[in-house]
Amino acid sequence: MDEREGHVAEERFPGEPEHDRAVLADRPEHAQLLEVRVRFAEDVDAPVLELIEMVGHLLGGWTIAPIFTAGSGLPMTLGTVNGGGQAFGEGDSVNFFGYGNSENAIPITPFTKEGSRYSTCGSGGIGTSSDFCQNIFANPQAAWMNVRQPILGFDTHDGGWGIPRGMPYWNVDLQLRKQFNITERVNTEFQVIFLNVFNHDQFLDPSGDYLDTSNPAGWGTLPGQNSSPWSPRSMEFGVRVNF
């Protein structure tokens, strides 16, 4: 505002009607507000645009390549007390040896809530030997009581292979890559690879994928984290110069 002449300065907001200047002359405080707003826009627009452009160069152009891996739990053996491999034909016809293919015990009712990791230290001497208090059963004692041994002459077959399932698994790896141009002929490429980007722990199945009914203390206990291929999160950095 020009106080000597008593009228509003010529600076106006874009699109401001011409006749509004007369109204502003009668209301000096509005004229001052208009002048401040116009000058603020003139002073700030250029740096803001430069900042947006710089941020765009830094954040734009990245290549993101995630790799997601998942799978269901493996079938596990529900081993019997004697670990036999011949009563129901699992062994060969020469020496009646099962070659590790044990008879399977028989679930009284279908298993429920197995194949996941539960924080429990067991009870009643069942599932109590875990160093981490981690078990494949939500209630190891109830799962133990739900299994019986096959009876030759009464049962026509044993429990069958792979009735209980082991631990499902999932993992995410991630690669980030961006190219920075230095000159028309020279550029650099930066990349970082995250292995197990979420640092997700993956526990192993009970020892040997084997639920041993002759070992109540170790029933369903999980031995610890699978270190291969799902190790704790690691990062690899690399830079390449192209010319």
TIMARBA-262444 format. One record per residue (C-alpha): residue in three letters; x, y, z. Coordinates in nm, 2 decimals. Example, Ala and Ser with C-alpha at 12.3 -4.5 7.8 and 13.67 -1.06 7.14 Angstrom:
rec res: ALA	u: 1.23	v: -0.45	w: 0.78
rec res: SER	u: 1.37	v: -0.11	w: 0.71
***
This chain:
rec res: MET	u: 0.00	v: 0.00	w: 0.00
rec res: ASP	u: 0.12	v: 0.35	w: -0.08
rec res: GLU	u: 0.03	v: 0.55	w: 0.23
rec res: ARG	u: 0.12	v: 0.88	w: 0.07
rec res: GLU	u: -0.14	v: 0.84	w: -0.21
rec res: GLY	u: -0.38	v: 0.64	w: 0.00
rec res: HIS	u: -0.44	v: 0.36	w: -0.25
rec res: VAL	u: -0.35	v: -0.01	w: -0.28
rec res: ALA	u: -0.03	v: -0.12	w: -0.46
rec res: GLU	u: -0.06	v: -0.25	w: -0.81
rec res: GLU	u: 0.03	v: -0.60	w: -0.70
rec res: ARG	u: -0.28	v: -0.82	w: -0.72
rec res: PHE	u: -0.36	v: -1.19	w: -0.69
rec res: PRO	u: -0.40	v: -1.36	w: -1.03
rec res: GLY	u: -0.76	v: -1.35	w: -1.13
rec res: GLU	u: -0.85	v: -1.07	w: -0.88
rec res: PRO	u: -1.13	v: -0.85	w: -1.04
rec res: GLU	u: -1.02	v: -0.50	w: -1.13
rec res: HIS	u: -1.31	v: -0.34	w: -0.95
rec res: ASP	u: -1.20	v: -0.50	w: -0.62
rec res: ARG	u: -0.92	v: -0.25	w: -0.59
rec res: ALA	u: -1.17	v: 0.02	w: -0.50
rec res: VAL	u: -1.32	v: -0.20	w: -0.23
rec res: LEU	u: -0.97	v: -0.27	w: -0.09
rec res: ALA	u: -0.90	v: 0.10	w: -0.08
rec res: ASP	u: -1.18	v: 0.14	w: 0.17
rec res: ARG	u: -1.04	v: -0.15	w: 0.38
rec res: PRO	u: -0.66	v: -0.10	w: 0.42
rec res: GLU	u: -0.61	v: -0.42	w: 0.62
rec res: HIS	u: -0.73	v: -0.63	w: 0.33
rec res: ALA	u: -0.49	v: -0.45	w: 0.10
rec res: GLN	u: -0.19	v: -0.53	w: 0.33
rec res: LEU	u: -0.30	v: -0.90	w: 0.34
rec res: LEU	u: -0.31	v: -0.91	w: -0.03
rec res: GLU	u: 0.03	v: -0.76	w: -0.07
rec res: VAL	u: 0.19	v: -1.00	w: 0.18
rec res: ARG	u: 0.03	v: -1.30	w: 0.01
rec res: VAL	u: 0.16	v: -1.20	w: -0.33
rec res: ARG	u: 0.51	v: -1.13	w: -0.21
rec res: PHE	u: 0.52	v: -1.45	w: -0.02
rec res: ALA	u: 0.44	v: -1.65	w: -0.33
rec res: GLU	u: 0.70	v: -1.46	w: -0.54
rec res: ASP	u: 0.98	v: -1.53	w: -0.28
rec res: VAL	u: 0.90	v: -1.90	w: -0.21
rec res: ASP	u: 0.79	v: -2.05	w: -0.54
rec res: ALA	u: 1.13	v: -2.10	w: -0.70
rec res: PRO	u: 1.31	v: -2.26	w: -0.40
rec res: VAL	u: 1.01	v: -2.49	w: -0.35
rec res: LEU	u: 1.02	v: -2.61	w: -0.71
rec res: GLU	u: 1.39	v: -2.66	w: -0.69
rec res: LEU	u: 1.35	v: -2.87	w: -0.38
rec res: ILE	u: 1.08	v: -3.08	w: -0.53
rec res: GLU	u: 1.29	v: -3.13	w: -0.84
rec res: MET	u: 1.59	v: -3.24	w: -0.63
rec res: VAL	u: 1.38	v: -3.48	w: -0.42
rec res: GLY	u: 1.23	v: -3.62	w: -0.74
rec res: HIS	u: 1.58	v: -3.70	w: -0.88
rec res: LEU	u: 1.67	v: -3.87	w: -0.55
rec res: LEU	u: 1.35	v: -4.07	w: -0.51
rec res: GLY	u: 1.27	v: -4.14	w: -0.87
rec res: GLY	u: 1.41	v: -4.40	w: -1.10
rec res: TRP	u: 1.47	v: -4.67	w: -0.84
rec res: THR	u: 1.42	v: -5.03	w: -0.94
rec res: ILE	u: 1.26	v: -5.24	w: -0.66
rec res: ALA	u: 1.27	v: -5.62	w: -0.70
rec res: PRO	u: 1.12	v: -5.83	w: -0.42
rec res: ILE	u: 1.13	v: -6.21	w: -0.41
rec res: PHE	u: 0.86	v: -6.37	w: -0.19
rec res: THR	u: 0.90	v: -6.74	w: -0.10
rec res: ALA	u: 0.65	v: -6.95	w: 0.09
rec res: GLY	u: 0.56	v: -7.31	w: 0.14
rec res: SER	u: 0.35	v: -7.54	w: 0.34
rec res: GLY	u: 0.50	v: -7.76	w: 0.61
rec res: LEU	u: 0.66	v: -8.10	w: 0.51
rec res: PRO	u: 0.49	v: -8.42	w: 0.61
rec res: MET	u: 0.64	v: -8.56	w: 0.94
rec res: THR	u: 0.67	v: -8.91	w: 1.07
rec res: LEU	u: 0.46	v: -9.00	w: 1.37
rec res: GLY	u: 0.70	v: -9.25	w: 1.51
rec res: THR	u: 0.59	v: -9.54	w: 1.73
rec res: VAL	u: 0.74	v: -9.64	w: 2.07
rec res: ASN	u: 0.95	v: -9.92	w: 1.92
rec res: GLY	u: 1.03	v: -9.75	w: 1.59
rec res: GLY	u: 0.95	v: -10.07	w: 1.41
rec res: GLY	u: 0.95	v: -10.08	w: 1.03
rec res: GLN	u: 0.82	v: -10.43	w: 0.94
rec res: ALA	u: 0.49	v: -10.51	w: 1.11
rec res: PHE	u: 0.28	v: -10.35	w: 0.84
rec res: GLY	u: 0.51	v: -10.41	w: 0.55
rec res: GLU	u: 0.74	v: -10.10	w: 0.57
rec res: GLY	u: 1.06	v: -10.32	w: 0.58
rec res: ASP	u: 1.21	v: -10.52	w: 0.30
rec res: SER	u: 1.17	v: -10.89	w: 0.25
rec res: VAL	u: 1.54	v: -10.98	w: 0.31
rec res: ASN	u: 1.63	v: -10.84	w: 0.65
rec res: PHE	u: 1.31	v: -10.68	w: 0.76
rec res: PHE	u: 1.47	v: -10.34	w: 0.81
rec res: GLY	u: 1.27	v: -10.03	w: 0.75
rec res: TYR	u: 1.55	v: -9.80	w: 0.63
rec res: GLY	u: 1.43	v: -9.52	w: 0.85
rec res: ASN	u: 1.07	v: -9.56	w: 0.74
rec res: SER	u: 0.92	v: -9.61	w: 1.09
rec res: GLU	u: 0.57	v: -9.73	w: 1.15
rec res: ASN	u: 0.34	v: -9.44	w: 1.22
rec res: ALA	u: 0.13	v: -9.41	w: 1.53
rec res: ILE	u: -0.24	v: -9.36	w: 1.50
rec res: PRO	u: -0.42	v: -9.03	w: 1.59
rec res: ILE	u: -0.73	v: -9.10	w: 1.79
rec res: THR	u: -0.89	v: -8.78	w: 1.65
rec res: PRO	u: -0.76	v: -8.56	w: 1.37
rec res: PHE	u: -0.48	v: -8.33	w: 1.47
rec res: THR	u: -0.57	v: -7.96	w: 1.51
rec res: LYS	u: -0.35	v: -7.66	w: 1.57
rec res: GLU	u: -0.03	v: -7.83	w: 1.46
rec res: GLY	u: 0.21	v: -7.69	w: 1.20
rec res: SER	u: 0.26	v: -7.36	w: 1.37
rec res: ARG	u: 0.49	v: -7.22	w: 1.63
rec res: TYR	u: 0.35	v: -7.18	w: 1.98
rec res: SER	u: 0.52	v: -7.03	w: 2.28
rec res: THR	u: 0.47	v: -7.31	w: 2.54
rec res: CYS	u: 0.71	v: -7.49	w: 2.77
rec res: GLY	u: 0.49	v: -7.80	w: 2.79
rec res: SER	u: 0.34	v: -7.96	w: 3.09
rec res: GLY	u: 0.31	v: -8.29	w: 3.27
rec res: GLY	u: 0.66	v: -8.39	w: 3.14
rec res: ILE	u: 0.54	v: -8.37	w: 2.78
rec res: GLY	u: 0.71	v: -8.12	w: 2.55
rec res: THR	u: 0.92	v: -7.97	w: 2.82
rec res: SER	u: 1.28	v: -8.01	w: 2.68
rec res: SER	u: 1.28	v: -7.71	w: 2.45
rec res: ASP	u: 1.54	v: -7.45	w: 2.52
rec res: PHE	u: 1.32	v: -7.18	w: 2.37
rec res: CYS	u: 0.98	v: -7.30	w: 2.50
rec res: GLN	u: 0.86	v: -7.33	w: 2.14
rec res: ASN	u: 0.64	v: -7.61	w: 2.03
rec res: ILE	u: 0.46	v: -7.72	w: 1.71
rec res: PHE	u: 0.15	v: -7.80	w: 1.92
rec res: ALA	u: -0.05	v: -7.54	w: 2.11
rec res: ASN	u: -0.11	v: -7.80	w: 2.38
rec res: PRO	u: 0.16	v: -8.06	w: 2.37
rec res: GLN	u: 0.01	v: -8.27	w: 2.64
rec res: ALA	u: -0.33	v: -8.29	w: 2.47
rec res: ALA	u: -0.17	v: -8.38	w: 2.14
rec res: TRP	u: 0.03	v: -8.65	w: 2.31
rec res: MET	u: -0.28	v: -8.80	w: 2.47
rec res: ASN	u: -0.45	v: -8.80	w: 2.12
rec res: VAL	u: -0.20	v: -9.06	w: 1.98
rec res: ARG	u: -0.20	v: -9.44	w: 2.03
rec res: GLN	u: 0.03	v: -9.72	w: 1.91
rec res: PRO	u: -0.08	v: -9.95	w: 1.63
rec res: ILE	u: -0.19	v: -10.29	w: 1.74
rec res: LEU	u: -0.09	v: -10.58	w: 1.51
rec res: GLY	u: -0.39	v: -10.81	w: 1.46
rec res: PHE	u: -0.64	v: -10.54	w: 1.55
rec res: ASP	u: -0.54	v: -10.25	w: 1.32
rec res: THR	u: -0.53	v: -10.33	w: 0.95
rec res: HIS	u: -0.28	v: -10.05	w: 0.89
rec res: ASP	u: -0.08	v: -9.80	w: 1.08
rec res: GLY	u: -0.14	v: -9.43	w: 1.10
rec res: GLY	u: -0.01	v: -9.35	w: 0.75
rec res: TRP	u: 0.27	v: -9.13	w: 0.63
rec res: GLY	u: 0.28	v: -8.76	w: 0.69
rec res: ILE	u: -0.04	v: -8.71	w: 0.90
rec res: PRO	u: 0.11	v: -8.42	w: 1.10
rec res: ARG	u: 0.26	v: -8.14	w: 0.90
rec res: GLY	u: 0.58	v: -7.95	w: 0.99
rec res: MET	u: 0.64	v: -7.57	w: 1.00
rec res: PRO	u: 0.52	v: -7.37	w: 0.70
rec res: TYR	u: 0.77	v: -7.11	w: 0.59
rec res: TRP	u: 0.79	v: -6.77	w: 0.42
rec res: ASN	u: 1.06	v: -6.52	w: 0.34
rec res: VAL	u: 1.11	v: -6.20	w: 0.15
rec res: ASP	u: 1.43	v: -6.08	w: -0.02
rec res: LEU	u: 1.46	v: -5.74	w: -0.18
rec res: GLN	u: 1.69	v: -5.57	w: -0.43
rec res: LEU	u: 1.70	v: -5.19	w: -0.47
rec res: ARG	u: 1.89	v: -5.04	w: -0.77
rec res: LYS	u: 1.93	v: -4.69	w: -0.92
rec res: GLN	u: 2.15	v: -4.54	w: -1.19
rec res: PHE	u: 2.30	v: -4.19	w: -1.16
rec res: ASN	u: 2.42	v: -4.01	w: -1.47
rec res: ILE	u: 2.75	v: -3.82	w: -1.42
rec res: THR	u: 2.81	v: -3.72	w: -1.78
rec res: GLU	u: 2.66	v: -3.82	w: -2.11
rec res: ARG	u: 2.89	v: -4.13	w: -2.13
rec res: VAL	u: 2.96	v: -4.20	w: -1.76
rec res: ASN	u: 2.71	v: -4.32	w: -1.51
rec res: THR	u: 2.72	v: -4.51	w: -1.18
rec res: GLU	u: 2.48	v: -4.78	w: -1.07
rec res: PHE	u: 2.41	v: -4.83	w: -0.70
rec res: GLN	u: 2.24	v: -5.14	w: -0.56
rec res: VAL	u: 2.16	v: -5.29	w: -0.22
rec res: ILE	u: 2.03	v: -5.65	w: -0.16
rec res: PHE	u: 1.84	v: -5.74	w: 0.15
rec res: LEU	u: 1.83	v: -6.11	w: 0.24
rec res: ASN	u: 1.54	v: -6.18	w: 0.48
rec res: VAL	u: 1.44	v: -5.81	w: 0.46
rec res: PHE	u: 1.18	v: -5.84	w: 0.75
rec res: ASN	u: 1.43	v: -6.04	w: 0.96
rec res: HIS	u: 1.17	v: -6.31	w: 1.00
rec res: ASP	u: 1.28	v: -6.60	w: 1.21
rec res: GLN	u: 1.20	v: -6.95	w: 1.06
rec res: PHE	u: 1.21	v: -7.24	w: 1.31
rec res: LEU	u: 1.31	v: -7.59	w: 1.21
rec res: ASP	u: 1.08	v: -7.88	w: 1.24
rec res: PRO	u: 1.11	v: -8.12	w: 1.53
rec res: SER	u: 1.43	v: -8.32	w: 1.50
rec res: GLY	u: 1.45	v: -8.51	w: 1.17
rec res: ASP	u: 1.09	v: -8.42	w: 1.08
rec res: TYR	u: 1.01	v: -8.69	w: 1.33
rec res: LEU	u: 0.75	v: -8.68	w: 1.62
rec res: ASP	u: 0.88	v: -8.95	w: 1.86
rec res: THR	u: 0.61	v: -9.10	w: 2.08
rec res: SER	u: 0.89	v: -9.27	w: 2.28
rec res: ASN	u: 1.02	v: -8.93	w: 2.39
rec res: PRO	u: 0.75	v: -8.74	w: 2.58
rec res: ALA	u: 0.98	v: -8.46	w: 2.69
rec res: GLY	u: 1.08	v: -8.38	w: 2.33
rec res: TRP	u: 0.73	v: -8.42	w: 2.19
rec res: GLY	u: 0.68	v: -8.14	w: 1.93
rec res: THR	u: 0.96	v: -7.92	w: 2.06
rec res: LEU	u: 1.13	v: -7.70	w: 1.80
rec res: PRO	u: 1.51	v: -7.70	w: 1.80
rec res: GLY	u: 1.57	v: -7.35	w: 1.69
rec res: GLN	u: 1.60	v: -7.12	w: 1.38
rec res: ASN	u: 1.68	v: -7.25	w: 1.04
rec res: SER	u: 2.00	v: -7.08	w: 0.95
rec res: SER	u: 2.00	v: -7.19	w: 0.59
rec res: PRO	u: 1.87	v: -7.05	w: 0.37
rec res: TRP	u: 1.67	v: -6.82	w: 0.60
rec res: SER	u: 1.95	v: -6.66	w: 0.81
rec res: PRO	u: 1.90	v: -6.34	w: 1.00
rec res: ARG	u: 1.87	v: -6.03	w: 0.78
rec res: SER	u: 2.19	v: -5.93	w: 0.59
rec res: MET	u: 2.26	v: -5.65	w: 0.34
rec res: GLU	u: 2.50	v: -5.64	w: 0.05
rec res: PHE	u: 2.60	v: -5.31	w: -0.11
rec res: GLY	u: 2.75	v: -5.26	w: -0.45
rec res: VAL	u: 2.85	v: -4.98	w: -0.69
rec res: ARG	u: 2.92	v: -5.01	w: -1.06
rec res: VAL	u: 3.08	v: -4.75	w: -1.29
rec res: ASN	u: 2.98	v: -4.76	w: -1.65
rec res: PHE	u: 3.17	v: -4.57	w: -1.92
***
